[in-house]
C-alpha cells in the first residue's frame, strides 16, 4: 500500500469513527482546486481537509477564501512549515482527532499574487534560488536534505541583486541578497518568527531585506536581526505592510512562494487579512500527551 493510500485509509477510518462521511479528491499536478472546493461547499461540506505539504495546503486554502467552512490539515510534505507553526500533529490519526475533537479556529491572512494565492511567504534572491535548485523530485527522494545541500552551496556563493521594493508607505532602492515577504512560515521555526514579531493572523506581512555580501556577513546580520531585534541596520531592514508589496529587480529574478517557483520579477503581493479559518490546537498544553 502506497503512502497516499495509507493516509486515505487512516482518514477514512478516523472520520467514519467520529460519524462523519468523508469524500476524497486526489489532486493532480498543477490542478486548480478552487472549483472542486466550491462545488463541495455548495453540496454542504462542513470541513475541507488538505493532506499534503505546504504547497498543497496553500492551494486548498485559496479555494476557501471568503468562506466560513474551516480548513483541516494532515501534514504529509517535506518540511510542513504551516503545520509546525500551528502545532498541528504530524501523526495523521492525531491530526484527524484534532478536527473531530476539541480545537480552536485561527483566522489566517493570505497573500494574493496575480493569479494565485499563497499562505506562508514569498521571496526573491537567496531562498528562491535554493528552491529552484531543489527540484520536486529531489525533495521527494531526500526530503529536507535537498534544501540543506543547496543552502550550503548557495551560502558560499552569495549574490547581490538590485531591488526596488514598494510596500504601503515606503520604497527601498538598493542592492540586497534577499527580499523575503513573511506572512508566517519562516522555516516553521517559532523562535525565529516570535523574535521577528511575525504572526499569521495579524492582518499584515513583514518585508525582510537582507544585505549579506559574503558568508562572513551572516553572523552579524543574524545577531542584529534575531538577538538585538533591530529593524534598521546597514545589513538588514524590516518593514510591515497591510495592503500590498511590489518587488522589482534588474535584471528579472526568480520568485518563490510557499516553497514553489512561481515566475520572475516584477511581482505584486496583495494582503488579504484573516480570510482563511484553520483548525488548530486550543493550546500547546493540549499537545503534551501526544509529545511524550
TORKOL-4160 file (C-alpha; in steps of 0.2 Angstrom, whole numbers, padded with zeros to 4 digits, m for minus):
292
<pt num="1" X="0000" Y="0000" Z="0000"/>
<pt num="2" X="0007" Y="0017" Z="m0005"/>
<pt num="3" X="0009" Y="0032" Z="0007"/>
<pt num="4" X="m0006" Y="0040" Z="m0001"/>
<pt num="5" X="m0017" Y="0025" Z="0000"/>
<pt num="6" X="m0012" Y="0023" Z="0018"/>
<pt num="7" X="m0016" Y="0041" Z="0023"/>
<pt num="8" X="m0033" Y="0040" Z="0014"/>
<pt num="9" X="m0037" Y="0024" Z="0024"/>
<pt num="10" X="m0032" Y="0032" Z="0040"/>
<pt num="11" X="m0043" Y="0047" Z="0037"/>
<pt num="12" X="m0057" Y="0037" Z="0031"/>
<pt num="13" X="m0057" Y="0026" Z="0047"/>
<pt num="14" X="m0055" Y="0041" Z="0059"/>
<pt num="15" X="m0069" Y="0052" Z="0051"/>
<pt num="16" X="m0081" Y="0037" Z="0050"/>
<pt num="17" X="m0077" Y="0033" Z="0068"/>
<pt num="18" X="m0082" Y="0051" Z="0073"/>
<pt num="19" X="m0098" Y="0049" Z="0062"/>
<pt num="20" X="m0093" Y="0060" Z="0048"/>
<pt num="21" X="m0095" Y="0055" Z="0029"/>
<pt num="22" X="m0079" Y="0060" Z="0020"/>
<pt num="23" X="m0077" Y="0062" Z="0001"/>
<pt num="24" X="m0059" Y="0061" Z="m0006"/>
<pt num="25" X="m0052" Y="0071" Z="m0021"/>
<pt num="26" X="m0034" Y="0067" Z="m0027"/>
<pt num="27" X="m0025" Y="0082" Z="m0033"/>
<pt num="28" X="m0016" Y="0081" Z="m0050"/>
<pt num="29" X="0000" Y="0092" Z="m0054"/>
<pt num="30" X="m0004" Y="0110" Z="m0057"/>
<pt num="31" X="m0023" Y="0107" Z="m0054"/>
<pt num="32" X="m0034" Y="0122" Z="m0048"/>
<pt num="33" X="m0043" Y="0116" Z="m0033"/>
<pt num="34" X="m0055" Y="0131" Z="m0031"/>
<pt num="35" X="m0069" Y="0124" Z="m0042"/>
<pt num="36" X="m0068" Y="0107" Z="m0033"/>
<pt num="37" X="m0069" Y="0116" Z="m0016"/>
<pt num="38" X="m0083" Y="0127" Z="m0021"/>
<pt num="39" X="m0093" Y="0113" Z="m0028"/>
<pt num="40" X="m0090" Y="0103" Z="m0011"/>
<pt num="41" X="m0096" Y="0118" Z="m0001"/>
<pt num="42" X="m0111" Y="0121" Z="m0012"/>
<pt num="43" X="m0116" Y="0102" Z="m0009"/>
<pt num="44" X="m0115" Y="0105" Z="0010"/>
<pt num="45" X="m0097" Y="0101" Z="0015"/>
<pt num="46" X="m0094" Y="0106" Z="0034"/>
<pt num="47" X="m0075" Y="0105" Z="0033"/>
<pt num="48" X="m0061" Y="0104" Z="0019"/>
<pt num="49" X="m0046" Y="0094" Z="0023"/>
<pt num="50" X="m0029" Y="0096" Z="0015"/>
<pt num="51" X="m0017" Y="0081" Z="0016"/>
<pt num="52" X="0000" Y="0086" Z="0010"/>
<pt num="53" X="0014" Y="0098" Z="0011"/>
<pt num="54" X="0014" Y="0117" Z="0012"/>
<pt num="55" X="0011" Y="0120" Z="m0007"/>
<pt num="56" X="m0005" Y="0108" Z="m0006"/>
<pt num="57" X="m0011" Y="0117" Z="0009"/>
<pt num="58" X="m0009" Y="0134" Z="0001"/>
<pt num="59" X="m0019" Y="0128" Z="m0014"/>
<pt num="60" X="m0033" Y="0121" Z="m0004"/>
<pt num="61" X="m0033" Y="0137" Z="0007"/>
<pt num="62" X="m0035" Y="0148" Z="m0009"/>
<pt num="63" X="m0052" Y="0139" Z="m0013"/>
<pt num="64" X="m0058" Y="0144" Z="0005"/>
<pt num="65" X="m0056" Y="0162" Z="0004"/>
<pt num="66" X="m0071" Y="0172" Z="0010"/>
<pt num="67" X="m0080" Y="0155" Z="0015"/>
<pt num="68" X="m0084" Y="0151" Z="0033"/>
<pt num="69" X="m0080" Y="0132" Z="0030"/>
<pt num="70" X="m0064" Y="0129" Z="0040"/>
<pt num="71" X="m0048" Y="0121" Z="0034"/>
<pt num="72" X="m0041" Y="0105" Z="0042"/>
<pt num="73" X="m0023" Y="0100" Z="0039"/>
<pt num="74" X="m0015" Y="0082" Z="0039"/>
<pt num="75" X="0004" Y="0086" Z="0036"/>
<pt num="76" X="0012" Y="0075" Z="0023"/>
<pt num="77" X="0025" Y="0085" Z="0015"/>
<pt num="78" X="0044" Y="0088" Z="0015"/>
<pt num="79" X="0045" Y="0101" Z="0029"/>
<pt num="80" X="0027" Y="0106" Z="0034"/>
<pt num="81" X="0031" Y="0123" Z="0040"/>
<pt num="82" X="0012" Y="0128" Z="0041"/>
<pt num="83" X="0009" Y="0113" Z="0052"/>
<pt num="84" X="0024" Y="0117" Z="0063"/>
<pt num="85" X="0019" Y="0134" Z="0065"/>
<pt num="86" X="0001" Y="0129" Z="0071"/>
<pt num="87" X="0007" Y="0115" Z="0081"/>
<pt num="88" X="m0003" Y="0103" Z="0071"/>
<pt num="89" X="0001" Y="0084" Z="0075"/>
<pt num="90" X="0011" Y="0076" Z="0061"/>
<pt num="91" X="0003" Y="0059" Z="0066"/>
<pt num="92" X="m0012" Y="0058" Z="0054"/>
<pt num="93" X="m0023" Y="0049" Z="0067"/>
<pt num="94" X="m0020" Y="0063" Z="0079"/>
<pt num="95" X="m0022" Y="0077" Z="0066"/>
<pt num="96" X="m0039" Y="0070" Z="0062"/>
<pt num="97" X="m0043" Y="0068" Z="0080"/>
<pt num="98" X="m0040" Y="0087" Z="0082"/>
<pt num="99" X="m0053" Y="0091" Z="0069"/>
<pt num="100" X="m0066" Y="0079" Z="0076"/>
<pt num="101" X="m0062" Y="0084" Z="0094"/>
<pt num="102" X="m0058" Y="0099" Z="0104"/>
<pt num="103" X="m0049" Y="0113" Z="0094"/>
<pt num="104" X="m0049" Y="0132" Z="0091"/>
<pt num="105" X="m0051" Y="0141" Z="0074"/>
<pt num="106" X="m0037" Y="0153" Z="0069"/>
<pt num="107" X="m0042" Y="0166" Z="0056"/>
<pt num="108" X="m0026" Y="0167" Z="0044"/>
<pt num="109" X="m0020" Y="0180" Z="0032"/>
<pt num="110" X="m0017" Y="0175" Z="0014"/>
<pt num="111" X="m0007" Y="0183" Z="0000"/>
<pt num="112" X="m0015" Y="0187" Z="m0017"/>
<pt num="113" X="m0001" Y="0185" Z="m0030"/>
<pt num="114" X="m0008" Y="0189" Z="m0048"/>
<pt num="115" X="m0017" Y="0173" Z="m0052"/>
<pt num="116" X="m0013" Y="0163" Z="m0037"/>
<pt num="117" X="m0014" Y="0163" Z="m0018"/>
<pt num="118" X="0000" Y="0159" Z="m0005"/>
<pt num="119" X="m0001" Y="0157" Z="0013"/>
<pt num="120" X="0017" Y="0157" Z="0021"/>
<pt num="121" X="0030" Y="0168" Z="0012"/>
<pt num="122" X="0036" Y="0174" Z="m0005"/>
<pt num="123" X="0054" Y="0179" Z="m0009"/>
<pt num="124" X="0067" Y="0184" Z="m0022"/>
<pt num="125" X="0085" Y="0181" Z="m0020"/>
<pt num="126" X="0094" Y="0168" Z="m0010"/>
<pt num="127" X="0079" Y="0157" Z="m0004"/>
<pt num="128" X="0071" Y="0157" Z="m0022"/>
<pt num="129" X="0087" Y="0150" Z="m0029"/>
<pt num="130" X="0088" Y="0137" Z="m0016"/>
<pt num="131" X="0070" Y="0131" Z="m0020"/>
<pt num="132" X="0074" Y="0132" Z="m0039"/>
<pt num="133" X="0089" Y="0121" Z="m0037"/>
<pt num="134" X="0080" Y="0108" Z="m0026"/>
<pt num="135" X="0068" Y="0101" Z="m0038"/>
<pt num="136" X="0051" Y="0092" Z="m0033"/>
<pt num="137" X="0059" Y="0075" Z="m0037"/>
<pt num="138" X="0074" Y="0078" Z="m0026"/>
<pt num="139" X="0063" Y="0084" Z="m0012"/>
<pt num="140" X="0053" Y="0068" Z="m0013"/>
<pt num="141" X="0068" Y="0057" Z="m0013"/>
<pt num="142" X="0079" Y="0065" Z="0001"/>
<pt num="143" X="0067" Y="0077" Z="0009"/>
<pt num="144" X="0074" Y="0091" Z="0019"/>
<pt num="145" X="0091" Y="0086" Z="0014"/>
<pt num="146" X="0088" Y="0094" Z="m0003"/>
<pt num="147" X="0086" Y="0111" Z="0005"/>
<pt num="148" X="0101" Y="0109" Z="0016"/>
<pt num="149" X="0113" Y="0104" Z="0002"/>
<pt num="150" X="0108" Y="0118" Z="m0009"/>
<pt num="151" X="0108" Y="0130" Z="0006"/>
<pt num="152" X="0126" Y="0126" Z="0010"/>
<pt num="153" X="0131" Y="0128" Z="m0008"/>
<pt num="154" X="0122" Y="0145" Z="m0010"/>
<pt num="155" X="0129" Y="0151" Z="0006"/>
<pt num="156" X="0147" Y="0151" Z="0000"/>
<pt num="157" X="0142" Y="0160" Z="m0016"/>
<pt num="158" X="0130" Y="0174" Z="m0010"/>
<pt num="159" X="0125" Y="0186" Z="m0024"/>
<pt num="160" X="0118" Y="0204" Z="m0023"/>
<pt num="161" X="0104" Y="0210" Z="m0034"/>
<pt num="162" X="0097" Y="0227" Z="m0037"/>
<pt num="163" X="0080" Y="0229" Z="m0030"/>
<pt num="164" X="0066" Y="0241" Z="m0029"/>
<pt num="165" X="0053" Y="0237" Z="m0016"/>
<pt num="166" X="0037" Y="0246" Z="m0013"/>
<pt num="167" X="0026" Y="0242" Z="0002"/>
<pt num="168" X="0012" Y="0253" Z="0008"/>
<pt num="169" X="0021" Y="0269" Z="0013"/>
<pt num="170" X="0039" Y="0266" Z="0010"/>
<pt num="171" X="0051" Y="0262" Z="m0005"/>
<pt num="172" X="0068" Y="0253" Z="m0004"/>
<pt num="173" X="0080" Y="0255" Z="m0018"/>
<pt num="174" X="0097" Y="0246" Z="m0017"/>
<pt num="175" X="0107" Y="0230" Z="m0018"/>
<pt num="176" X="0102" Y="0215" Z="m0007"/>
<pt num="177" X="0105" Y="0196" Z="m0006"/>
<pt num="178" X="0087" Y="0193" Z="m0001"/>
<pt num="179" X="0069" Y="0201" Z="0000"/>
<pt num="180" X="0058" Y="0190" Z="0010"/>
<pt num="181" X="0039" Y="0193" Z="0012"/>
<pt num="182" X="0034" Y="0184" Z="0028"/>
<pt num="183" X="0016" Y="0181" Z="0032"/>
<pt num="184" X="0022" Y="0166" Z="0043"/>
<pt num="185" X="0031" Y="0150" Z="0040"/>
<pt num="186" X="0049" Y="0157" Z="0041"/>
<pt num="187" X="0056" Y="0139" Z="0040"/>
<pt num="188" X="0042" Y="0134" Z="0053"/>
<pt num="189" X="0053" Y="0140" Z="0067"/>
<pt num="190" X="0043" Y="0148" Z="0081"/>
<pt num="191" X="0058" Y="0155" Z="0090"/>
<pt num="192" X="0063" Y="0165" Z="0074"/>
<pt num="193" X="0045" Y="0170" Z="0070"/>
<pt num="194" X="0042" Y="0176" Z="0088"/>
<pt num="195" X="0058" Y="0186" Z="0088"/>
<pt num="196" X="0054" Y="0195" Z="0072"/>
<pt num="197" X="0036" Y="0198" Z="0078"/>
<pt num="198" X="0029" Y="0188" Z="0063"/>
<pt num="199" X="0011" Y="0181" Z="0065"/>
<pt num="200" X="m0001" Y="0173" Z="0053"/>
<pt num="201" X="m0017" Y="0182" Z="0059"/>
<pt num="202" X="m0011" Y="0200" Z="0062"/>
<pt num="203" X="m0018" Y="0207" Z="0046"/>
<pt num="204" X="0000" Y="0211" Z="0039"/>
<pt num="205" X="0015" Y="0204" Z="0031"/>
<pt num="206" X="0033" Y="0208" Z="0036"/>
<pt num="207" X="0046" Y="0213" Z="0022"/>
<pt num="208" X="0063" Y="0207" Z="0027"/>
<pt num="209" X="0078" Y="0214" Z="0017"/>
<pt num="210" X="0095" Y="0206" Z="0019"/>
<pt num="211" X="0111" Y="0213" Z="0013"/>
<pt num="212" X="0124" Y="0200" Z="0017"/>
<pt num="213" X="0138" Y="0202" Z="0004"/>
<pt num="214" X="0148" Y="0186" Z="0009"/>
<pt num="215" X="0146" Y="0172" Z="0022"/>
<pt num="216" X="0156" Y="0182" Z="0034"/>
<pt num="217" X="0142" Y="0195" Z="0035"/>
<pt num="218" X="0129" Y="0182" Z="0041"/>
<pt num="219" X="0134" Y="0181" Z="0059"/>
<pt num="220" X="0132" Y="0200" Z="0062"/>
<pt num="221" X="0116" Y="0200" Z="0051"/>
<pt num="222" X="0108" Y="0187" Z="0062"/>
<pt num="223" X="0114" Y="0195" Z="0078"/>
<pt num="224" X="0106" Y="0211" Z="0073"/>
<pt num="225" X="0090" Y="0203" Z="0066"/>
<pt num="226" X="0086" Y="0189" Z="0079"/>
<pt num="227" X="0095" Y="0193" Z="0095"/>
<pt num="228" X="0095" Y="0213" Z="0095"/>
<pt num="229" X="0079" Y="0213" Z="0086"/>
<pt num="230" X="0085" Y="0228" Z="0076"/>
<pt num="231" X="0074" Y="0233" Z="0061"/>
<pt num="232" X="0085" Y="0246" Z="0053"/>
<pt num="233" X="0104" Y="0242" Z="0051"/>
<pt num="234" X="0116" Y="0243" Z="0036"/>
<pt num="235" X="0114" Y="0224" Z="0033"/>
<pt num="236" X="0096" Y="0222" Z="0037"/>
<pt num="237" X="0079" Y="0231" Z="0036"/>
<pt num="238" X="0062" Y="0225" Z="0041"/>
<pt num="239" X="0045" Y="0234" Z="0037"/>
<pt num="240" X="0027" Y="0229" Z="0039"/>
<pt num="241" X="0014" Y="0231" Z="0026"/>
<pt num="242" X="m0005" Y="0228" Z="0027"/>
<pt num="243" X="m0010" Y="0232" Z="0009"/>
<pt num="244" X="0002" Y="0227" Z="m0004"/>
<pt num="245" X="0021" Y="0224" Z="m0008"/>
<pt num="246" X="0029" Y="0225" Z="m0026"/>
<pt num="247" X="0046" Y="0219" Z="m0029"/>
<pt num="248" X="0056" Y="0223" Z="m0045"/>
<pt num="249" X="0074" Y="0218" Z="m0050"/>
<pt num="250" X="0086" Y="0222" Z="m0063"/>
<pt num="251" X="0088" Y="0210" Z="m0072"/>
<pt num="252" X="0072" Y="0200" Z="m0068"/>
<pt num="253" X="0075" Y="0187" Z="m0055"/>
<pt num="254" X="0066" Y="0170" Z="m0049"/>
<pt num="255" X="0052" Y="0172" Z="m0037"/>
<pt num="256" X="0047" Y="0158" Z="m0025"/>
<pt num="257" X="0031" Y="0157" Z="m0014"/>
<pt num="258" X="0027" Y="0143" Z="m0001"/>
<pt num="259" X="0042" Y="0133" Z="m0007"/>
<pt num="260" X="0037" Y="0133" Z="m0026"/>
<pt num="261" X="0044" Y="0143" Z="m0040"/>
<pt num="262" X="0030" Y="0154" Z="m0047"/>
<pt num="263" X="0039" Y="0165" Z="m0060"/>
<pt num="264" X="0050" Y="0180" Z="m0062"/>
<pt num="265" X="0050" Y="0198" Z="m0056"/>
<pt num="266" X="0042" Y="0210" Z="m0056"/>
<pt num="267" X="0029" Y="0203" Z="m0043"/>
<pt num="268" X="0015" Y="0211" Z="m0033"/>
<pt num="269" X="0008" Y="0204" Z="m0017"/>
<pt num="270" X="m0009" Y="0210" Z="m0010"/>
<pt num="271" X="m0013" Y="0206" Z="0008"/>
<pt num="272" X="m0030" Y="0198" Z="0012"/>
<pt num="273" X="m0032" Y="0199" Z="0031"/>
<pt num="274" X="m0040" Y="0185" Z="0041"/>
<pt num="275" X="m0048" Y="0176" Z="0026"/>
<pt num="276" X="m0045" Y="0158" Z="0030"/>
<pt num="277" X="m0052" Y="0149" Z="0045"/>
<pt num="278" X="m0040" Y="0135" Z="0050"/>
<pt num="279" X="m0042" Y="0121" Z="0064"/>
<pt num="280" X="m0028" Y="0122" Z="0077"/>
<pt num="281" X="m0025" Y="0115" Z="0094"/>
<pt num="282" X="m0033" Y="0126" Z="0108"/>
<pt num="283" X="m0015" Y="0127" Z="0116"/>
<pt num="284" X="0002" Y="0119" Z="0117"/>
<pt num="285" X="m0003" Y="0111" Z="0133"/>
<pt num="286" X="m0016" Y="0100" Z="0124"/>
<pt num="287" X="m0002" Y="0093" Z="0114"/>
<pt num="288" X="0009" Y="0087" Z="0129"/>
<pt num="289" X="0001" Y="0070" Z="0130"/>
<pt num="290" X="0005" Y="0067" Z="0111"/>
<pt num="291" X="0023" Y="0073" Z="0113"/>
<pt num="292" X="0028" Y="0060" Z="0126"/>
